[in-house]
Amino acid sequence: MANGRARKYGDGRDALLAAVVAVVAEKGLRGLTYRAVAEQAGVNNTLISHHFGSRSALLEAAMEWASARSIRLSDLSATEEVNLEFAQALVELVRSEPELQLFQYEMILESRRKPELRPAAVKLYDSYVASMQQALERHGYEDTGPLARAIFAALDGLVLQQLTVAGPDAVREAIVRVGELLERQPASP
């Protein structure tokens, strides 16, 4: 195996998808080749076409895998409060697996240039917003769509800042402030 990073996700299909995420996070979509993915996963590149058939199917599967993993690890739908504990968990997720978010941002930006990727980007954001809606509904909020989108947009922006321009402490504090604002917004009676 050329590199052990992908193996922490398991073998087979998951390892290939983790390798796609790692390659795109490191090299961008222009650096995504079957050879680069195979090298990252430690497999023969024919295995990739066997599992996925095409580059677009590979990217769509990787997008679904990355968003499902990121949502599961951050578990927005299980969020009790946007508080210090949640902030610490989100900051730690970004610190420990930045490639998940970097990959997703690369795909979102590329969907602006390649309309065929747009449905996957929309599905990605819809899944995050739906997860936040579930958390809000459990707290008694009604008509949660716009509020869930606004809160997710704030969290999404803070994740991007942690990846690029802000330190984890500043991001953690900002997430706590988002939670404080949310607490001031009363739930439905």
C-alpha positions as CSV (number, residue, x, y, z in Angstrom):
1,M,0.0,0.0,0.0
2,A,1.4,3.4,-1.0
3,N,0.0,5.2,2.0
4,G,-2.0,4.2,5.0
5,R,-4.4,7.1,5.3
6,A,-7.2,5.6,3.3
7,R,-7.2,2.4,5.2
8,K,-8.5,4.0,8.4
9,Y,-11.9,4.0,6.6
10,G,-11.8,0.3,5.9
11,D,-11.3,-1.8,2.8
12,G,-12.9,-1.9,-0.6
13,R,-15.4,0.7,-1.7
14,D,-15.0,2.9,1.5
15,A,-11.2,3.0,1.1
16,L,-11.6,4.1,-2.6
17,L,-14.0,6.8,-1.6
18,A,-11.8,8.0,1.2
19,A,-8.9,8.1,-1.3
20,V,-11.0,10.2,-3.7
21,V,-11.7,12.6,-0.9
22,A,-8.1,12.8,0.1
23,V,-6.9,13.3,-3.5
24,V,-9.4,16.1,-4.2
25,A,-8.7,17.7,-0.9
26,E,-5.0,17.8,-1.6
27,K,-4.8,18.4,-5.4
28,G,-8.3,19.7,-6.3
29,L,-10.5,18.1,-9.0
30,R,-7.8,18.7,-11.6
31,G,-5.5,16.3,-9.7
32,L,-8.2,13.6,-9.6
33,T,-7.1,10.6,-11.7
34,Y,-7.7,6.9,-11.3
35,R,-4.0,6.5,-10.8
36,A,-3.9,9.1,-8.0
37,V,-6.8,7.5,-6.3
38,A,-5.4,4.0,-6.7
39,E,-2.0,5.1,-5.3
40,Q,-3.8,6.8,-2.3
41,A,-5.9,3.6,-1.6
42,G,-3.0,1.2,-2.4
43,V,-4.9,-0.7,-5.1
44,N,-4.8,-1.2,-8.8
45,N,-6.5,1.5,-10.8
46,T,-8.7,-1.0,-12.6
47,L,-10.5,-1.6,-9.3
48,I,-11.9,2.0,-9.4
49,S,-13.5,1.6,-12.8
50,H,-14.8,-1.8,-11.8
51,H,-16.6,-0.3,-8.7
52,F,-17.8,3.0,-10.2
53,G,-17.7,2.8,-14.0
54,S,-17.1,6.5,-14.6
55,R,-15.5,9.6,-13.1
56,S,-18.8,11.3,-12.6
57,A,-20.2,8.2,-10.8
58,L,-17.0,8.1,-8.7
59,L,-17.4,11.8,-7.8
60,E,-21.1,11.4,-7.0
61,A,-20.4,8.4,-4.7
62,A,-17.6,10.3,-3.0
63,M,-19.8,13.3,-2.4
64,E,-22.4,11.1,-0.8
65,W,-19.9,9.3,1.2
66,A,-18.1,12.4,2.5
67,S,-21.4,14.2,3.4
68,A,-22.8,11.1,5.2
69,R,-19.5,10.7,7.1
70,S,-19.3,14.4,8.0
71,I,-23.0,14.5,9.1
72,R,-22.5,11.3,11.1
73,L,-19.4,12.6,12.8
74,S,-20.8,16.0,13.6
75,D,-24.3,14.6,14.1
76,L,-26.2,17.8,13.5
77,S,-29.5,16.1,13.8
78,A,-28.6,14.9,17.4
79,T,-27.5,18.3,18.4
80,E,-29.1,19.2,21.8
81,E,-27.7,22.7,21.8
82,V,-25.3,24.8,19.7
83,N,-23.1,25.2,22.8
84,L,-19.4,24.8,23.8
85,E,-19.6,21.0,23.7
86,F,-21.0,21.1,20.2
87,A,-18.5,23.8,19.2
88,Q,-15.6,21.7,20.5
89,A,-16.9,18.6,18.6
90,L,-17.2,20.5,15.3
91,V,-13.8,22.2,15.6
92,E,-12.3,18.8,16.4
93,L,-14.0,17.2,13.4
94,V,-12.5,19.8,11.1
95,R,-9.1,19.5,12.8
96,S,-9.0,15.7,12.6
97,E,-10.5,15.2,9.1
98,P,-10.1,18.4,7.2
99,E,-10.2,16.5,3.9
100,L,-13.9,15.8,4.3
101,Q,-14.7,19.5,4.3
102,L,-12.1,20.5,1.8
103,F,-13.4,17.9,-0.7
104,Q,-17.0,19.1,-0.2
105,Y,-16.0,22.8,-0.8
106,E,-14.1,21.8,-3.9
107,M,-17.1,19.9,-5.2
108,I,-19.5,22.8,-4.4
109,L,-17.3,25.3,-6.2
110,E,-16.8,23.0,-9.2
111,S,-20.6,22.5,-9.4
112,R,-20.8,26.2,-10.3
113,R,-18.6,25.6,-13.3
114,K,-20.0,22.1,-14.2
115,P,-23.8,22.0,-14.0
116,E,-23.8,18.2,-14.0
117,L,-22.3,18.3,-10.5
118,R,-25.0,20.7,-9.2
119,P,-27.5,18.0,-8.2
120,A,-24.9,16.4,-6.0
121,A,-24.0,19.8,-4.4
122,V,-27.7,20.6,-3.8
123,K,-28.2,17.2,-2.3
124,L,-25.2,17.8,0.0
125,Y,-26.5,21.1,1.3
126,D,-30.1,19.7,1.6
127,S,-28.9,16.9,3.8
128,Y,-27.1,19.3,6.1
129,V,-30.0,21.6,6.3
130,A,-32.4,18.7,6.9
131,S,-30.2,17.5,9.7
132,M,-30.3,20.9,11.4
133,Q,-34.1,21.1,10.9
134,Q,-34.5,17.8,12.8
135,A,-32.5,19.3,15.7
136,L,-34.6,22.5,15.7
137,E,-37.9,20.6,15.6
138,R,-36.9,18.6,18.6
139,H,-36.5,21.9,20.4
140,G,-40.0,23.0,19.5
141,Y,-39.3,25.2,16.6
142,E,-41.8,25.2,13.8
143,D,-41.3,26.2,10.1
144,T,-37.6,25.4,10.6
145,G,-36.5,25.5,6.9
146,P,-35.2,29.1,6.8
147,L,-33.8,29.1,10.3
148,A,-32.0,25.7,9.7
149,R,-30.5,27.1,6.5
150,A,-29.3,30.2,8.3
151,I,-27.7,28.3,11.2
152,F,-26.1,25.8,8.8
153,A,-24.8,28.7,6.7
154,A,-23.2,30.2,9.7
155,L,-21.6,26.9,10.7
156,D,-20.5,26.2,7.2
157,G,-18.8,29.5,6.9
158,L,-17.1,29.0,10.2
159,V,-15.8,25.6,9.1
160,L,-14.5,27.2,5.9
161,Q,-12.8,29.9,8.1
162,Q,-11.2,27.2,10.3
163,L,-9.8,25.5,7.2
164,T,-8.4,28.7,5.7
165,V,-8.0,31.9,7.8
166,A,-9.1,31.4,11.5
167,G,-7.8,29.4,14.3
168,P,-9.8,26.8,16.2
169,D,-10.3,29.0,19.3
170,A,-11.8,31.8,17.3
171,V,-14.1,29.4,15.4
172,R,-15.1,27.7,18.7
173,E,-16.0,31.0,20.2
174,A,-18.0,32.0,17.2
175,I,-20.0,28.8,17.2
176,V,-20.9,29.3,20.8
177,R,-22.1,32.8,19.9
178,V,-24.4,31.3,17.2
179,G,-25.8,29.1,19.9
180,E,-26.4,32.1,22.1
181,L,-28.3,33.9,19.3
182,L,-30.4,30.8,18.7
183,E,-31.3,30.6,22.4
184,R,-32.6,34.1,22.3
185,Q,-34.9,33.2,19.4
186,P,-37.8,31.6,21.2
187,A,-39.1,28.2,20.1
188,S,-42.8,28.0,19.1
189,P,-45.2,27.9,22.0
